[in-house]
Amino acid sequence: MRNLSIQPKVGHDTRAPSILLHAGTGGGHRTRPVYWPHMPLDVGAAVIATTRLSGDYNILTLDAPAIAAAAAPGQFVMIRTSAGSDPLLRRPFSIFEIVRDARGTPAAITILNKRVGVGTSRLACAREGDRFDVLGPLGRPFTPAAPPAEAWLVAGGVGLAPFATLAEALASLGTSTTLFYGARRAGELFRTEIFERLGVRLALATEDGSRGDRGLITVPLDRALAARGAAPVRLYACGPTPMMRAVAERAAAHGLACEVSLEQTMGCGLGGCYSCVVRVRGADGAPHYVRSCINGPVMDAASLVWEGLGH
């Protein structure tokens, strides 16, 4: 294996070629341009390493230096897990970490995989040297908060995935950051050391009480909100839809900005198939549909119509 390490990635080259799409939805709503700072790339990426976290979770390191160099916090890739038709479509994965070589050059990305179906099972069984077609980076990234604001990241389960790159960006800005991270049990709280190395405070919760607070992640979040006073805070959430909605409601109640990273089913990741549409409210308050792959996956929580939003 090559000498690679996970290191913070500061910014990206906005002078690179860009792609312009229109995130319109019809129904009389005006389209608005969607710019990706880099043209998405489709590369055949070899598996450099695989790390087993549990029976259902693993981390894959993929040799995709061009994607690593272009990626911004919160963006994702679409991975073809089979050369055949089972499964036919690619699967979306948040870019978990940016891997750099000894010279600090972006060399690879990692993804956090949970075994659920055929595609994720193939990734769970992948070995070094296996190759997968990887398309990215895709989607709208997070907006990192700058001091004096604090950043509170709220993750549930595999919803941790987009936050490692965000934590690195926040650390480069000097932003005080807290990770609220919940899971069913202690054994499913993964890679907290990544965040600790960046100086991120941890607030943990498990449903069985085996680590951190007993209950949902809203337990320590509510305690922190009650104690924060007038400190400016920007919230970020990713995880099960009910959890993200709960965070969004608390942000609204406290007058705080909140971005959520949606985990919708996607067929293409480029806005062509309309399989990932979600309802949002425009400036006039009327609901309409947008494609979460190009309007998101990171979206303003206050704009979403949460009723009927699937996972």
C-alpha positions in Angstrom: 0.0 0.0 0.0 1.3 3.5 -0.8 2.3 5.9 2.0 -1.0 7.8 2.4 -2.4 9.8 5.3 -5.6 11.7 6.1 -4.8 15.4 6.2 -6.9 18.5 6.3 -7.8 19.8 2.8 -8.0 23.6 2.7 -10.2 25.0 -0.1 -10.2 24.1 -3.7 -9.2 25.6 -7.0 -12.2 27.6 -8.3 -10.4 28.3 -11.5 -11.0 24.7 -12.7 -13.7 24.0 -15.4 -17.2 24.2 -14.2 -20.6 22.8 -15.2 -23.9 24.7 -15.4 -27.2 23.0 -14.9 -30.7 24.3 -14.2 -32.4 23.2 -11.1 -35.9 24.0 -12.3 -39.0 22.0 -11.5 -41.6 23.2 -13.8 -45.0 24.3 -12.6 -44.3 28.0 -13.2 -41.3 28.1 -10.9 -38.2 29.8 -12.4 -35.1 27.8 -12.8 -31.9 28.8 -11.1 -28.4 27.9 -12.2 -26.5 25.3 -10.4 -22.8 25.6 -10.6 -20.3 22.9 -9.7 -16.9 24.4 -9.3 -15.4 21.3 -11.1 -16.6 19.2 -13.9 -17.6 15.8 -12.4 -15.1 13.0 -13.3 -15.8 9.4 -14.0 -12.8 7.3 -13.1 -12.0 3.7 -12.6 -10.8 3.6 -9.0 -8.9 0.8 -7.4 -9.4 -0.2 -3.8 -6.3 0.8 -1.9 -7.5 -0.4 1.5 -10.6 -1.7 3.2 -11.2 -1.2 7.0 -13.8 -3.4 8.7 -15.6 -1.4 11.4 -18.2 -4.0 12.3 -20.3 -6.8 10.6 -22.2 -4.2 8.6 -19.9 -1.2 8.3 -16.6 -0.7 6.5 -14.4 2.0 5.1 -13.1 1.8 1.5 -10.1 3.8 0.4 -10.4 4.5 -3.4 -7.5 5.6 -5.7 -9.2 8.7 -7.1 -6.8 11.6 -6.9 -8.6 13.9 -9.3 -11.8 13.6 -7.4 -10.0 14.0 -4.1 -8.4 17.3 -5.4 -11.7 18.7 -6.5 -14.0 17.7 -3.7 -15.6 20.2 -1.3 -17.1 19.3 2.1 -20.4 17.6 1.8 -20.1 16.5 -1.8 -20.7 12.9 -2.9 -19.8 10.3 -5.5 -21.8 7.8 -7.5 -20.3 4.3 -7.5 -21.0 1.5 -9.9 -20.8 -1.6 -7.8 -21.2 -4.2 -10.6 -20.1 -4.5 -14.2 -23.4 -6.2 -14.9 -27.0 -5.4 -14.3 -27.3 -6.3 -10.6 -27.5 -3.7 -9.5 -28.0 -1.7 -12.6 -27.6 1.8 -11.2 -24.9 3.4 -9.2 -25.1 4.1 -5.5 -24.5 7.5 -3.9 -21.9 7.9 -1.1 -20.7 10.9 0.8 -17.0 11.6 0.4 -15.8 10.7 3.9 -12.1 11.6 4.0 -9.6 13.2 1.7 -6.4 11.1 1.7 -3.0 12.7 0.9 0.4 11.3 0.1 3.6 12.2 1.9 3.9 15.4 -0.1 0.4 16.5 0.9 -1.1 15.9 -2.5 -4.6 14.6 -2.7 -4.3 10.9 -3.6 -7.6 9.1 -2.7 -11.0 9.4 -1.0 -12.7 7.2 1.5 -16.3 6.2 1.8 -18.2 4.9 4.8 -20.3 1.9 3.7 -23.2 0.2 5.5 -24.2 -3.2 4.1 -27.9 -2.9 3.2 -28.5 -4.4 -0.3 -26.7 -6.0 -3.2 -24.5 -3.0 -4.1 -23.4 -2.1 -0.6 -22.8 -5.8 0.1 -20.4 -5.9 -2.9 -18.5 -2.9 -1.4 -18.5 -4.6 2.0 -16.7 -7.6 0.5 -14.3 -5.6 -1.7 -10.6 -6.4 -1.5 -7.5 -4.4 -2.3 -7.0 -4.2 -6.1 -10.7 -4.4 -6.9 -11.9 -1.6 -9.2 -15.1 0.4 -9.2 -16.3 3.2 -11.5 -16.6 6.4 -9.4 -18.4 9.6 -10.6 -17.8 12.8 -8.8 -17.5 15.1 -7.0 -21.2 15.9 -7.1 -23.8 18.1 -5.4 -23.8 21.2 -3.4 -21.4 21.4 -0.5 -21.7 22.7 3.0 -21.2 26.3 3.9 -18.5 26.2 6.6 -19.2 28.6 9.5 -16.5 31.2 10.3 -15.6 32.6 13.7 -17.1 34.0 15.9 -19.9 31.5 15.1 -19.6 28.0 16.4 -20.4 24.9 14.3 -22.5 22.1 15.7 -22.5 18.9 13.6 -25.4 16.5 14.4 -24.9 13.0 13.0 -27.0 9.8 13.3 -25.4 6.5 12.4 -24.0 6.5 8.9 -24.9 10.2 8.7 -21.4 10.8 10.1 -20.0 10.4 6.6 -20.1 14.0 5.2 -18.8 15.5 8.4 -15.1 14.5 8.4 -14.3 16.8 5.5 -16.5 19.6 7.0 -14.7 19.3 10.3 -11.4 19.7 8.4 -12.6 22.9 6.7 -13.9 24.3 10.0 -10.6 23.6 11.7 -8.7 25.4 8.9 -11.0 28.5 9.6 -10.4 28.3 13.3 -14.1 27.6 14.0 -15.1 26.1 17.3 -16.8 22.9 16.5 -18.9 20.3 18.4 -19.9 16.9 17.0 -23.2 15.5 18.4 -23.1 11.9 17.3 -25.7 9.2 18.1 -26.1 5.5 17.4 -27.9 2.5 18.7 -24.9 1.3 20.8 -21.3 2.2 21.6 -20.0 -0.3 19.0 -21.6 1.8 16.2 -20.0 5.1 17.1 -17.2 5.0 14.5 -14.0 7.0 13.9 -14.5 9.6 16.6 -10.7 9.9 16.8 -10.7 11.7 13.4 -12.7 14.6 15.0 -10.8 14.6 18.2 -7.5 15.1 16.3 -9.0 18.2 14.8 -10.0 19.6 18.2 -13.7 18.9 17.8 -15.6 18.4 21.0 -17.7 15.3 21.2 -21.2 15.0 22.6 -22.3 11.3 22.2 -25.5 9.4 22.8 -26.6 5.8 22.4 -30.0 4.3 22.6 -28.9 1.6 25.0 -26.8 4.0 27.2 -23.6 2.1 26.5 -21.7 5.4 25.7 -22.6 9.0 26.3 -26.2 10.0 27.1 -28.9 7.3 27.0 -31.4 8.1 24.3 -31.5 10.0 21.1 -28.9 12.5 20.0 -31.4 15.3 20.7 -30.7 14.7 24.5 -27.3 16.3 24.5 -28.3 18.7 21.8 -31.2 20.1 23.8 -28.9 20.5 26.8 -26.4 22.4 24.7 -29.1 24.7 23.2 -30.4 25.5 26.7 -26.9 26.5 27.9 -25.6 28.4 24.9 -26.9 31.8 25.7 -26.5 34.3 22.9 -23.5 32.5 21.3 -23.9 32.4 17.5 -24.2 28.8 16.3 -24.7 27.2 12.9 -26.2 23.7 12.8 -25.5 20.9 10.4 -27.3 17.6 10.4 -27.1 14.3 8.5 -28.8 11.0 9.4 -32.3 9.5 9.6 -35.0 11.9 8.3 -36.8 12.1 11.7 -33.5 13.1 13.4 -32.8 15.8 10.8 -36.3 17.1 11.1 -35.9 17.3 14.9 -32.7 19.3 14.5 -34.3 21.6 11.9 -37.2 22.3 14.3 -34.9 23.1 17.1 -32.8 25.4 14.9 -36.0 27.2 13.8 -37.2 27.6 17.5 -33.8 29.1 18.4 -33.4 31.3 15.3 -30.4 29.4 14.1 -29.3 28.6 10.6 -29.2 24.9 9.8 -28.0 22.9 6.8 -29.0 19.3 6.3 -27.4 16.7 4.1 -30.1 14.6 2.6 -29.8 10.9 1.9 -32.3 10.4 -0.8 -32.3 7.5 -3.2 -30.6 8.6 -6.4 -30.3 7.0 -9.8 -27.8 9.2 -11.6 -26.6 12.0 -9.4 -26.7 14.4 -12.3 -30.3 15.6 -12.3 -31.4 13.5 -15.2 -33.6 10.8 -13.7 -35.7 12.8 -11.1 -35.6 9.9 -8.7 -34.4 12.1 -5.8 -36.9 15.0 -5.8 -37.9 16.6 -2.6 -40.4 19.4 -1.8 -39.2 22.8 -0.8 -40.9 26.2 -0.2 -39.9 29.1 -2.4 -39.8 32.8 -1.4 -43.6 32.9 -1.9 -44.2 30.0 0.4 -45.5 27.7 -2.3 -44.2 24.2 -2.3 -42.5 22.8 -5.4 -40.1 20.0 -6.2 -36.3 20.2 -6.7 -33.7 17.5 -7.4 -31.7 16.8 -4.2 -28.7 15.7 -6.3 -28.1 19.1 -7.8 -30.0 21.4 -5.4 -28.4 19.4 -2.6 -27.6 17.1 -1.0 -26.8 20.0 1.3 -29.9 22.1 1.7 -31.2 24.9 3.9 -33.3 23.0 6.5 -35.9 25.9 6.7 -36.7 25.5 3.0 -37.7 21.8 3.1 -41.2 20.5 3.4 -40.6 17.7 5.9 -44.0 16.1 5.7 -43.7 13.1 3.4 -39.9 13.4 3.0 -38.5 9.9 2.6 -35.1 8.6 3.4 
